Amino acid sequence: MVDLEHIRGLPPFLHERIIGQDHVIPRVVPIVQNGELGLSDPSRPKGTFLFLGPTGVGKTEITLLLCEYLYKDVGKHCIRLDMSEYQNQESLGLLLGQGETSRGNMGRFYDRAEGRGIILFDEIEKAHPRVLDIFLQVLDAGRITVANGETLNLCNFYIVATSNIGADALMELKNSPMATIERFIEDLAAAELRPEVLARFNVRCVFQKLGYAAQKQIASIMLNKELKNLRNKGYELTAGQGVIDLLVSQGVEPRLGVRRMRTTAESQCRHAVREALMAGKPTSGILVAENGHLVIHS
């Protein structure tokens, strides 16, 4: 039985959590809704997406959020394959197995996911051409054959590929209109990835670099998550002067985007609590930024 209320709730769920990429969500949601309503081609994956753009802007995050919303258990139902591990022809054995009884990583992950979920091919441009041939089979026919001869049915999966193609060049285009950036990245992807690969995706989205306002919003989200975690441990803290600015200054890097923001928020808040505990001072109060660290003022 299809839960229509749950399907309707996907857009606000994503808009609340994916910051600075509002143009992406309306392109992704219809494909997912088609898949959940049984409107997609039953002989192919439920939906296929290519997410292009620099590191640390939300490409992997939206994939994990989709998995969380649809399947709850991300660790179980998200098969994440780093294509930097599959750069030579021999790596096919790692992916598909070697020998008559082997099923490789795909067989192992497929079993864990119980035949449904999301398969994420990270940095697809790094894959060996033979691995890309396998990828074409996945996109086109919704299946993959592993070393022991078993054919895995992938029609109950969504397929996501990410790519950082053009990330360096984007530094020069940061003040250009989004339409210009999208066209530029799409042209680079077409030159680097095979046309038959690009043609098989339902949706191709270019993620843009995050501005300062978006960075502050993400810092606030990560901070609130960590404050909630600490509150559950008995430490009542609120954010005061300079906290968000400090997290942005330390959690954003030109080439990594906001990828380190979660770690920065966690380490800074825990630093403040740890230092207060060690000094015998109050561990509840207002967090403020002082000399590159967060400290607690009671």
C-alpha positions in Angstrom: 0.0 0.0 0.0 1.5 3.3 -1.1 1.7 5.9 1.7 0.6 9.1 -0.2 1.1 11.3 2.8 4.7 10.2 3.2 5.4 10.8 -0.5 3.9 14.3 -0.3 6.1 15.0 2.6 9.4 14.6 0.7 9.7 18.1 -0.7 9.5 19.9 2.6 11.8 17.3 4.2 14.5 18.0 1.6 14.0 21.8 1.6 14.5 21.9 5.4 17.8 20.0 5.2 19.4 20.8 1.8 20.6 24.4 2.0 21.5 26.6 -1.0 20.4 24.1 -3.7 16.7 24.9 -4.1 16.9 24.5 -7.9 17.8 20.8 -7.4 14.9 19.5 -5.3 12.1 20.2 -7.8 14.1 18.1 -10.4 14.8 15.2 -8.0 11.4 14.8 -6.3 9.2 14.0 -9.3 11.5 11.1 -10.3 11.4 9.7 -6.7 7.6 10.1 -6.5 7.3 8.3 -9.8 9.4 5.5 -8.4 7.4 5.2 -5.2 4.0 5.4 -7.0 5.0 2.6 -9.4 5.1 4.9 -12.4 8.7 4.2 -13.4 9.8 1.6 -16.0 9.6 -1.8 -14.1 12.6 -3.1 -16.2 15.0 -0.3 -15.2 16.0 1.3 -11.8 13.3 3.3 -10.1 15.2 6.5 -10.9 18.7 7.6 -12.0 20.5 10.8 -11.1 23.8 12.4 -12.0 24.9 15.1 -9.5 27.6 17.4 -10.7 29.5 20.1 -8.9 32.2 20.9 -6.4 32.9 18.9 -3.2 30.9 19.7 0.0 27.8 21.3 -1.5 25.2 18.6 -0.9 25.5 16.0 -3.6 26.1 13.1 -1.2 24.0 14.6 1.5 20.8 14.7 -0.6 21.4 11.0 -1.5 21.7 10.0 2.1 18.6 12.1 3.0 16.6 10.4 0.3 17.7 7.0 1.6 16.8 8.0 5.2 13.3 9.3 4.1 12.4 6.3 2.0 14.1 3.4 3.8 14.9 4.7 7.3 18.1 2.6 7.7 20.8 4.4 5.7 23.5 2.0 6.7 21.6 -0.9 5.4 19.9 0.4 2.3 22.5 2.8 0.8 25.2 1.0 -1.2 28.0 3.5 -1.5 30.8 2.8 -3.9 33.8 5.1 -4.1 34.9 4.9 -7.8 38.4 6.0 -6.8 38.7 2.3 -5.7 37.8 1.1 -9.1 40.3 2.9 -11.4 41.8 -0.2 -13.0 40.5 -3.2 -14.8 41.5 -5.6 -12.0 39.2 -3.7 -9.7 36.3 -5.3 -11.4 37.1 -8.4 -9.3 36.6 -6.3 -6.2 33.2 -5.1 -7.5 31.9 -8.3 -9.0 34.0 -11.0 -7.4 36.6 -13.4 -8.6 36.0 -17.2 -9.1 33.0 -19.3 -9.5 31.7 -18.9 -5.9 32.4 -15.1 -5.5 29.9 -12.3 -5.6 32.1 -9.4 -4.9 31.2 -6.2 -3.1 28.0 -5.8 -5.1 26.7 -9.2 -4.0 27.6 -8.5 -0.4 26.0 -5.1 -0.4 22.9 -6.3 -2.3 22.2 -8.9 0.3 22.6 -6.4 3.1 20.1 -4.0 1.4 17.7 -6.8 0.8 17.4 -5.9 -2.8 16.1 -2.4 -2.5 17.5 1.1 -1.7 20.0 3.5 -3.3 23.3 2.7 -5.0 25.6 5.7 -4.9 28.6 5.7 -7.3 30.8 8.5 -5.9 33.1 10.4 -8.3 32.0 8.3 -11.3 34.7 10.0 -13.6 37.4 8.1 -11.7 36.0 4.7 -12.7 37.9 2.5 -15.2 36.2 2.2 -18.7 35.3 -1.4 -18.0 33.6 -0.4 -14.8 31.7 2.2 -16.7 30.5 -0.6 -19.1 29.1 -2.4 -16.1 27.5 0.9 -15.0 25.8 1.2 -18.4 24.2 -2.2 -17.8 22.9 -1.1 -14.5 21.4 2.1 -15.9 19.9 0.5 -19.0 18.7 -2.9 -17.8 18.5 -2.6 -14.1 20.7 -5.7 -13.5 24.3 -6.7 -12.9 25.9 -10.2 -13.2 28.5 -11.1 -10.5 31.3 -13.6 -10.8 29.4 -16.7 -9.7 26.9 -16.2 -12.6 24.1 -14.8 -10.5 22.2 -11.8 -11.9 21.2 -9.2 -9.4 18.0 -7.4 -10.0 18.5 -3.6 -9.4 15.0 -2.5 -10.5 14.1 -1.7 -6.9 17.0 0.7 -6.5 17.6 4.3 -7.2 21.0 4.9 -8.8 22.9 8.1 -8.0 26.3 9.0 -9.6 28.3 12.0 -8.4 31.1 13.8 -10.1 33.4 16.7 -9.2 34.1 17.4 -12.9 34.9 21.2 -13.3 35.2 21.8 -9.6 38.5 23.7 -10.0 37.2 25.7 -13.0 34.2 26.8 -10.9 36.5 28.9 -8.7 36.8 31.2 -11.8 33.1 31.2 -12.5 31.8 32.0 -8.9 30.2 35.3 -10.0 28.6 34.0 -13.2 24.9 33.3 -13.5 23.7 29.8 -12.6 22.6 29.1 -16.1 26.2 29.8 -17.4 27.7 27.6 -14.7 25.3 24.7 -15.5 26.1 24.9 -19.2 29.8 25.0 -18.5 29.7 21.9 -16.2 27.4 20.0 -18.5 29.9 20.6 -21.4 32.8 19.4 -19.3 30.9 16.3 -18.2 30.0 15.5 -21.9 33.7 15.8 -22.8 34.9 13.6 -20.0 32.1 11.0 -19.6 30.9 8.9 -22.5 27.7 10.3 -24.2 26.0 6.9 -23.7 26.5 7.3 -20.0 25.1 10.8 -19.7 22.1 9.9 -21.9 20.9 7.2 -19.5 20.2 9.4 -16.5 16.7 10.6 -15.8 18.0 13.8 -14.2 21.4 15.7 -14.3 21.8 18.4 -11.7 24.6 20.9 -11.2 25.1 21.9 -7.6 26.3 25.4 -7.0 28.9 26.7 -4.6 27.5 27.8 -1.3 27.4 31.4 -0.4 28.1 32.8 3.1 24.4 32.9 4.1 24.0 29.2 3.2 27.2 28.4 5.0 25.9 30.1 8.2 22.6 28.3 7.9 24.4 24.9 7.6 26.6 25.8 10.6 23.5 26.6 12.6 21.9 23.2 11.7 25.1 21.3 12.7 25.4 23.3 15.9 21.8 22.6 16.9 22.3 18.9 16.3 25.3 18.9 18.6 23.6 21.0 21.3 20.7 18.6 21.3 23.2 15.7 21.7 24.9 17.4 24.6 21.5 18.3 26.1 20.6 14.6 26.2 23.8 14.2 28.2 22.8 16.9 30.7 24.7 19.9 29.4 22.3 22.8 28.7 24.0 25.2 26.3 22.8 28.0 24.0 24.8 29.7 21.3 26.0 33.2 21.9 28.2 35.8 20.3 30.5 34.8 17.5 29.7 31.1 17.5 28.3 30.7 14.0 31.0 32.9 12.5 33.7 30.8 14.2 32.1 27.5 12.9 32.0 28.9 9.3 35.6 30.2 9.5 36.8 26.7 10.6 34.3 24.5 8.9 34.5 25.8 5.3 37.4 25.2 3.0 37.7 26.4 -0.6 38.1 22.9 -2.1 36.0 20.9 0.4 33.0 23.3 0.9 31.1 22.6 4.1 32.2 18.9 4.3 34.0 19.5 7.6 31.2 21.6 9.2 29.7 18.7 11.2 33.1 17.7 12.6 33.9 21.3 13.4 30.6 21.9 15.3 31.1 18.7 17.3 34.7 19.2 18.2 34.2 22.8 19.2 31.2 22.2 21.4 32.8 19.2 23.1 36.0 21.2 23.6 34.0 23.8 25.5 32.3 21.1 27.7 35.5 19.2 28.3 37.5 22.3 29.3 34.7 23.3 31.8 34.6 19.8 33.3 38.4 19.7 33.7 38.5 23.1 35.3 35.6 22.4 37.6 33.5 25.2 36.1 29.7 25.2 35.2 29.0 23.0 32.1 25.7 24.8 31.3 25.3 28.3 30.0 26.1 30.3 26.9 28.7 29.3 24.3 30.8 32.2 23.0 33.8 32.4 20.7 37.1 33.3 22.2 40.6 33.0 20.7 39.5 30.4 18.1 37.6 28.2 20.5 34.1 28.0 22.0 33.9 28.5 25.7 31.0 28.4 28.2 29.9 31.5 30.1 27.6 30.8 33.0 
